[in-house]
Amino acid sequence: MAKEVLLTTPQVAERLGVTVRRVQALIKAGRLPSQQYGRDHLIKEKDLALVAERKPGRPPKKENIKKDSK
């Protein structure tokens, strides 16, 4: 049976190209599952796919989408 690879928040931040605080925010929001070990959070490597595919930046406002579709 293959072992699951666990990553620290700094390791996850480096792989995703974001800050450690952003990783912490994703964990707090429930978008990135983690296991707490003392003060540290450990994230399964396979769970990075849950947040890695999201486009950067804020989505466009609905009013802008309506104007562009005409």
N, C-alpha and C positions, 0 to 999 in steps of 0.2 A: 504494500500500500504506500502510495506517495505521500510524503509529508507536505503539509501546507506551509507555504512561505509567509511569515509574518514580517511586516515592515513597520518601522517607527514613523512618526509624523514627519520628521525631516526627510526621511528617505522617500516617503510618498510625495511630499512637496517637490522634491527634486525631479522625480519621475513625471509628475504632472505639469511641471513648469509653473508652479504657483508658490505662494508663501506658506509658511507653517501655520500662520493665523487663518489662512483660507482653508487649509485642511481641517483645522480645529472647528471652523464655522460649519463645514460640510458635515462633520461628525455630530456637532450640536444640533444641526437641523435634521439629522436623521437620514441624510442622503448618502452617507458613507458609513457603513457598519464598522464597528471597532470593538476590541476587547480592552478593558482597562486593566492595567497591571501597575498597581501603585498609582503614581501620578501620570504615568505614560499611557498612551493609547497605542495599541498594536492593530494593524489593518492587514487583512488577508490580501495577498497579491492579486488574487482573482477578482476581488471586489473593486479594484481600480477601474475596471471596465464600466462600472456603474456611473462614474463621473467623468471618465476620460473622453467620452464621445460628445460631450456637450460643447456647443459653440461658445467662444468667449464673448463677453460683452452682454449688454442688456438687450432683450428682445424688443423689436419695434412696437410702438404704441398701436393700438387697434385703429385709431383715427388715421394714422399714416398709411396703414395697409389699405384702408378703404379708398383713400385718395389715389394711391398708386394703381389700384385695380381698374380704374375707369379708362 
